[in-house]
Amino acid sequence: MRNIYTVPNLLTGYRFAIVPVLLLLLQPARGDLVALWAFFLFLSGALTDLADGYLARKHQIESVLGKLMDPLADKMLVATPLVMLIPMGRLPAWVSLLIISRELAVTGLRGLAAASGIVVSASGLGKVKSVFQYTALCVLIFPAALLPIPYLHDLGRVILYVSLVLTVWSGIDYFVRLQKIYLNPPKDS
């Protein structure tokens, strides 16, 4: 039995653990200091997402658990500010709905594949989408009053719209890839 307490899996666990804290910090009408804490907490979660897969591949400690839990932790980390920023007026609900719907659909497709013994890793397009989402959400969470950058949150929304296009595109890509796998299953050697 492989050790599940690897650094990549612990980083994934960290993302699960910070979600409820982010939920509390991103309540509307909190002060700039609380928003700054939310920014740094979210940023730390985003950075662990970038690090865990790299470490798992570099040290050859990839696991089925990590391949299944990592995307779920990422989705929870992203969904939290997507929902909590709506009442703050920082992003429209329809954008959050589309992104979260795609994330749920891909999670369902991955679960279906996993039930058939197929683990679907993140694609390059999915990773680029994640970077855009994380960047946009960091900008949208950051308290604009602390930086002399006019229209900071407008910039965050523009980046999020780019990520929305990438989100839909990568969702279609997952569907096509899984359809090919199911239509042309690998032959046993």
C-alpha positions as CSV (number, residue, x, y, z in Angstrom):
1,M,0.0,0.0,0.0
2,R,1.3,3.4,-1.0
3,N,1.7,6.2,1.5
4,I,-1.1,8.7,1.1
5,Y,0.6,11.3,3.3
6,T,2.8,12.7,0.6
7,V,3.6,16.4,0.2
8,P,1.4,16.7,-2.9
9,N,-1.6,15.0,-1.1
10,L,-1.0,17.2,2.0
11,L,-1.0,20.3,-0.2
12,T,-4.3,19.1,-1.7
13,G,-5.7,18.6,1.8
14,Y,-4.6,22.2,2.7
15,R,-6.8,23.5,-0.1
16,F,-9.8,21.6,1.3
17,A,-9.0,23.0,4.8
18,I,-8.9,26.6,3.8
19,V,-12.2,26.6,2.0
20,P,-14.3,27.2,5.1
21,V,-12.0,29.9,6.3
22,L,-12.3,31.6,3.0
23,L,-16.0,31.4,3.3
24,L,-15.9,33.3,6.6
25,L,-13.4,35.9,5.4
26,L,-15.3,36.6,2.2
27,Q,-18.5,37.7,3.9
28,P,-19.8,41.0,2.5
29,A,-19.0,44.2,4.4
30,R,-15.8,42.9,6.0
31,G,-13.0,45.4,6.2
32,D,-9.9,45.8,4.0
33,L,-7.7,43.9,6.5
34,V,-10.0,40.8,6.4
35,A,-10.1,41.0,2.6
36,L,-6.3,41.1,2.6
37,W,-6.2,38.0,4.7
38,A,-8.7,36.3,2.3
39,F,-6.4,37.4,-0.6
40,F,-3.3,35.8,0.9
41,L,-5.1,32.7,1.9
42,F,-6.6,32.2,-1.5
43,L,-3.2,33.0,-3.1
44,S,-1.6,30.3,-0.9
45,G,-4.2,27.8,-2.0
46,A,-3.7,28.7,-5.7
47,L,0.1,28.3,-5.3
48,T,-0.3,24.9,-3.7
49,D,-2.3,23.8,-6.7
50,L,0.5,24.8,-9.0
51,A,3.0,23.0,-6.7
52,D,1.4,19.7,-5.9
53,G,1.2,18.2,-9.4
54,Y,4.7,19.4,-10.1
55,L,6.1,17.8,-7.0
56,A,4.2,14.5,-7.5
57,R,5.6,14.2,-11.1
58,K,9.1,15.3,-10.1
59,H,9.4,12.8,-7.3
60,Q,7.3,10.1,-9.0
61,I,4.8,10.0,-6.2
62,E,1.6,10.5,-8.2
63,S,-1.3,8.6,-6.8
64,V,-4.8,7.8,-7.9
65,L,-6.0,9.6,-4.7
66,G,-4.1,12.7,-5.7
67,K,-5.4,12.6,-9.3
68,L,-9.0,12.4,-8.1
69,M,-8.9,14.7,-5.0
70,D,-6.6,17.4,-6.5
71,P,-9.2,18.6,-9.1
72,L,-12.0,18.4,-6.4
73,A,-10.0,20.6,-4.0
74,D,-9.3,23.1,-6.9
75,K,-13.0,23.3,-7.7
76,M,-14.0,24.0,-4.1
77,L,-11.2,26.6,-3.8
78,V,-12.5,28.4,-7.0
79,A,-16.2,28.0,-6.3
80,T,-16.0,29.7,-2.9
81,P,-14.9,33.1,-4.1
82,L,-17.1,32.7,-7.2
83,V,-20.1,32.6,-5.0
84,M,-19.0,35.0,-2.2
85,L,-18.0,37.8,-4.6
86,I,-21.5,38.0,-6.1
87,P,-23.1,39.9,-3.2
88,M,-20.1,42.2,-3.1
89,G,-21.0,43.2,-6.7
90,R,-17.6,42.1,-8.0
91,L,-18.8,39.6,-10.6
92,P,-22.1,38.7,-12.2
93,A,-23.9,35.6,-11.0
94,W,-24.2,34.2,-14.5
95,V,-20.4,34.0,-14.8
96,S,-20.2,32.1,-11.6
97,L,-23.0,29.8,-12.6
98,L,-21.3,28.9,-15.9
99,I,-17.9,28.3,-14.4
100,I,-19.3,26.2,-11.5
101,S,-21.6,24.2,-13.9
102,R,-18.6,23.3,-16.1
103,E,-16.6,22.3,-13.0
104,L,-19.4,20.0,-11.8
105,A,-19.9,18.5,-15.3
106,V,-16.1,17.7,-15.6
107,T,-16.1,16.3,-12.1
108,G,-19.0,14.1,-13.1
109,L,-17.3,13.0,-16.2
110,R,-14.1,12.2,-14.3
111,G,-16.2,10.2,-11.8
112,L,-17.8,8.2,-14.6
113,A,-14.4,7.5,-16.0
114,A,-13.0,6.6,-12.6
115,A,-15.8,4.1,-12.1
116,S,-14.6,2.5,-15.4
117,G,-11.0,2.4,-14.1
118,I,-9.9,5.4,-16.1
119,V,-8.2,8.3,-14.4
120,V,-8.4,11.5,-16.4
121,S,-5.6,13.9,-15.6
122,A,-5.8,17.6,-16.1
123,S,-5.1,18.8,-19.6
124,G,-2.7,21.6,-20.5
125,L,-5.7,23.7,-21.5
126,G,-7.3,23.0,-18.1
127,K,-4.1,24.1,-16.4
128,V,-4.1,27.4,-18.3
129,K,-7.7,27.9,-17.5
130,S,-6.9,27.4,-13.8
131,V,-4.1,30.0,-13.9
132,F,-6.5,32.6,-15.4
133,Q,-9.2,31.7,-12.9
134,Y,-6.8,32.0,-10.0
135,T,-5.3,35.3,-11.3
136,A,-8.8,36.8,-11.8
137,L,-10.0,35.7,-8.4
138,C,-6.9,37.1,-6.7
139,V,-7.5,40.5,-8.3
140,L,-11.2,40.4,-7.4
141,I,-10.6,39.4,-3.8
142,F,-7.8,42.0,-3.2
143,P,-9.2,45.1,-1.5
144,A,-9.0,47.8,-4.2
145,A,-8.7,50.6,-1.6
146,L,-5.2,49.4,-0.7
147,L,-3.7,49.9,-4.2
148,P,-3.7,53.1,-6.2
149,I,-4.7,51.1,-9.4
150,P,-7.9,52.5,-10.9
151,Y,-10.5,49.9,-12.0
152,L,-8.6,47.0,-10.3
153,H,-11.8,44.9,-10.0
154,D,-12.8,45.7,-13.6
155,L,-9.4,44.2,-14.6
156,G,-10.2,41.2,-12.5
157,R,-13.5,40.8,-14.3
158,V,-11.8,41.0,-17.8
159,I,-9.4,38.3,-16.7
160,L,-12.3,36.2,-15.4
161,Y,-14.1,36.6,-18.8
162,V,-11.0,35.2,-20.5
163,S,-11.0,32.4,-18.1
164,L,-14.7,31.8,-18.8
165,V,-13.9,31.2,-22.5
166,L,-11.0,28.9,-21.5
167,T,-13.3,27.1,-19.0
168,V,-16.0,26.3,-21.6
169,W,-13.3,25.3,-24.2
170,S,-11.6,23.0,-21.7
171,G,-14.9,21.5,-20.7
172,I,-15.6,20.6,-24.3
173,D,-12.1,19.2,-24.6
174,Y,-12.7,16.9,-21.6
175,F,-16.0,15.7,-23.1
176,V,-14.3,15.0,-26.5
177,R,-11.3,13.2,-24.9
178,L,-13.6,11.0,-22.7
179,Q,-15.8,10.2,-25.6
180,K,-12.8,9.0,-27.7
181,I,-11.7,6.9,-24.7
182,Y,-15.1,5.3,-24.4
183,L,-15.6,4.8,-28.2
184,N,-12.0,3.4,-28.6
185,P,-11.1,1.7,-25.3
186,P,-7.4,0.7,-25.0
187,K,-6.8,-2.9,-25.9
188,D,-5.4,-5.2,-23.2
189,S,-1.9,-6.3,-24.1
